[in-house]
Amino acid sequence: MKHKHLIDKMTIEEKAALLSGKNVWQSWNIDRLDIPSIFCSDGPHGVRKQAGSGDHLGLNASLEATCFPTAATIANSWEEELGEEIGRALGEEAAVQEVDVLLGPGLNIKRSPLCGRNFEYFSEDPYLSGKMASAYVRGIQSQGVYACPKHFAVNSQELRRMAMNSVIDERTLREIYLEGFEIAVKEGKAKTIMSSYNEVNGVYANESTHLLQDILRKEWGFDGIVITDWGASNDHVNGVKAGSNLEMPSPGLDSARELIKAIEDKTLTMEELDQCVDDLLDIILTSKENKKTRAKQFDKKQHHELARKAARKSIVLLKNEEQILPIQKEKKVAVIGDFAKTPRYQGAGSSMVNPTQLESMEQLYKQYFPNSIGCVQGYQRNGEPDAQLSKEALELAKQADIVVYCFGLDELSESEGLDRLHMRIPQNQIELLEELYRVNPNIVGVLSGGSAIEMPWDGCCKGILHGYLGGQALSLIHI
């Protein structure tokens, strides 16, 4: 035990209280022993530290931070170096905002294309997920901030995520669902891990001795702390027995009372309690030392350009008939689509970042297309038909050599807390695309979205670029 001298001075009440949050984002502090609290913040692709009262759903405003492309986007780059560079920037911004634990990256396996949170995860492939997550972790932790890979484990859907039971055999568990986490722990040296809401083979992940002790600590050599997902603690006593260190967000002191009663009833040993406290103290006290050398400010412009670089390296060219791309400078270009005016650049839910700035196609398209003839909305984002918007788009398209059509999944199509019901792009966007094709077949489709989609309409486009969810900086270099 690393901190026995300190643990010996703690009362049982202080030990029990330390293992749960005092509010939405902070752990308890013990002033008489000079033990500070640690501050956690959401942040898979940008720091989301809330300025006022905290919540875990992204409802209240957060401080400005660089919004980088989401994990689903960056995975397309296949560049660990890029992931580490983004991680360093995330860690630097977290340090400036006095965040000790950045809750990410997310590396759940995309078992279902309908999972509403797929935008926040890297891949269907555990090796790619692990390598990219490891790179993020190294970058974040190089700045004196702890990364927290999530959600451990087998958490692959949002529907009934707090009640579902992932039934799985041992080989599949290890070869697919745990491999990414193993890489993040062994190569990235992650110091915190977030346990998931769901059960795994009938046992809540946060109470699973097999996951948290046998595999994570004994086999992989993990020497950090396990933090519950927010509200993911079913039985705190069983969690502590399994090696879960910090129950979040803020259960009051009821959880502490449960631990004390369990000690009295001998259903929990003092050694088990002390071990969890010792692990947590190690993170708390190391964070306290790290604060002395952390960054005090960051270069917003530099980080914005990194976001642009990341978006550029992650764009995917899906189609290029008749070499329509890159678009020649002399071509008359019509830019059409609500996403050109109000970009879809990140997901929804707990990962929602308040960007330091936000670029749109409407702002910058004339730099890329000197002979552009205009930019119109074309369709309603909410899916409602609008004859006037369609008419304006068709009239503009008739005058153009090439149409750049910006479309994709809207904010309601994919979000934390719910799964998609289908894989289609909103119908009004596709109807407009088909109408545009009838008046001008030279269409380059620019897609936005963080999840897999059906593409029966691809014949209407000579070129298709998928930008996924590209963050706050626009990159049109491939157009």
Disulfide bonds with the S-S distance in Angstrom:
none
